[in-house]
Amino acid sequence: MSDSIRAVTEVAAGILLDAEGRYLLGQRPEGKPYAGYWEVPGGKIESGESVFAALKRELQEELGIDIESSEELVVLEHDYPHAYVRLHVSIIRKWTGIPRGCEGQALSWQLLGGAPTVEPLLPAAWPMLEKLKLLKA
């Protein structure tokens, strides 16, 4: 084994926040790494794509919604066995359409500030949710 530096996968993650103070988690579908784990929706940023453009595309594909705007929450990195990811986490308050699991994934609205009621969560989801709690403080 060499100690070569792993490539960084740039990922856009979008935390949908609704008017009732809830955020959305999705369950990773079968066939993906960490299938069955819960996560913030999003996906890889394509070459030449902005974080917002990636969020717009990914949330359209995953949830069938069109986002109008986003605000950056945090950028964090996580080293998974299958990939080293840099997560560009944004909050989304305005969208059109009703989120649904377009890839067959389960969805769950969670109360902001409370402990998630679904498990297991992807390891990188925890620091996102900790940062999200600070908004409420």
C-alpha positions in Angstrom: 0.0 0.0 0.0 1.3 3.4 -0.9 0.6 6.6 1.0 -0.5 8.4 -2.2 -2.9 11.3 -1.7 -6.5 10.3 -2.6 -8.4 12.2 -5.1 -11.0 14.6 -3.6 -14.6 14.1 -4.7 -16.4 17.5 -4.6 -20.0 17.0 -3.4 -22.9 19.5 -3.1 -25.3 18.7 -0.3 -28.5 20.6 0.2 -30.4 20.8 3.5 -34.0 21.6 2.7 -35.5 23.7 5.5 -39.3 24.1 5.5 -41.4 26.8 7.1 -42.1 24.5 10.1 -38.5 24.2 11.0 -37.9 20.8 9.6 -35.1 19.4 7.4 -35.2 16.6 4.9 -33.1 13.4 5.0 -33.0 10.7 2.4 -32.1 7.0 2.7 -29.3 5.8 0.3 -30.8 3.3 -2.2 -29.5 -0.3 -2.7 -26.5 -0.5 -5.0 -24.8 2.6 -3.6 -22.1 2.6 -1.0 -23.6 2.8 2.5 -27.0 1.7 1.2 -29.7 2.1 3.9 -27.9 5.0 5.6 -29.6 8.3 5.9 -28.1 11.5 4.4 -28.6 15.0 3.3 -29.6 15.0 -0.4 -27.1 16.0 -3.0 -24.3 14.5 -5.2 -21.1 15.0 -7.1 -20.2 18.4 -8.6 -19.5 17.9 -12.3 -16.4 19.5 -13.9 -17.1 23.2 -14.5 -20.3 23.1 -12.5 -21.0 25.6 -9.6 -22.2 24.3 -6.2 -25.6 25.8 -6.9 -25.8 24.3 -10.4 -24.9 20.9 -8.9 -27.5 21.3 -6.2 -30.2 22.3 -8.7 -29.4 19.3 -10.9 -29.0 16.7 -8.1 -32.2 17.8 -6.2 -34.2 17.7 -9.5 -32.9 14.2 -10.1 -33.3 12.9 -6.5 -36.3 14.8 -5.3 -38.1 16.1 -8.3 -38.0 19.7 -7.0 -36.6 23.0 -8.4 -34.6 25.1 -6.0 -34.7 28.9 -6.2 -31.7 29.8 -4.1 -29.2 28.4 -1.5 -27.0 29.8 1.2 -23.7 28.2 2.2 -23.7 26.6 5.6 -20.3 24.9 5.8 -17.6 23.1 3.8 -16.3 19.9 5.4 -14.3 16.9 4.4 -14.8 13.3 5.2 -12.6 10.2 4.5 -14.8 7.3 3.6 -13.3 3.9 2.7 -14.7 4.3 -0.9 -13.9 8.0 -1.4 -12.5 11.2 0.1 -15.2 13.8 -0.1 -15.3 17.6 0.3 -18.9 18.5 1.1 -20.2 21.9 0.1 -23.3 22.1 2.4 -26.0 24.6 1.6 -29.3 25.5 3.2 -32.3 25.7 0.8 -35.4 27.5 2.0 -37.2 28.1 -1.3 -38.2 25.4 -3.9 -41.0 24.5 -6.1 -42.6 21.0 -6.1 -43.1 18.4 -3.4 -39.9 16.4 -2.5 -40.3 12.7 -3.4 -37.9 9.8 -3.7 -37.3 9.8 -7.4 -34.6 7.1 -7.0 -36.8 4.9 -4.9 -35.3 6.2 -1.7 -37.3 6.8 1.5 -37.5 10.4 2.8 -38.0 11.7 6.3 -38.6 15.2 7.6 -36.8 15.8 10.9 -37.3 18.5 13.5 -34.5 21.1 13.6 -32.7 20.9 17.0 -34.0 17.4 17.8 -32.2 14.2 17.5 -32.8 12.4 14.2 -35.5 9.8 14.4 -34.0 7.7 11.6 -30.7 5.7 11.7 -28.0 5.0 10.8 -26.9 8.4 9.6 -23.9 8.7 7.2 -20.8 9.7 9.3 -20.5 13.0 7.4 -24.1 13.9 8.1 -23.4 14.4 11.8 -21.2 17.5 11.5 -23.7 19.0 9.1 -26.5 18.6 11.6 -24.4 20.0 14.4 -23.7 23.1 12.3 -27.4 23.3 11.4 -28.4 23.3 15.1 -26.3 26.5 15.6 -28.7 28.4 13.3 -31.4 27.8 15.8 -29.4 29.0 18.8 
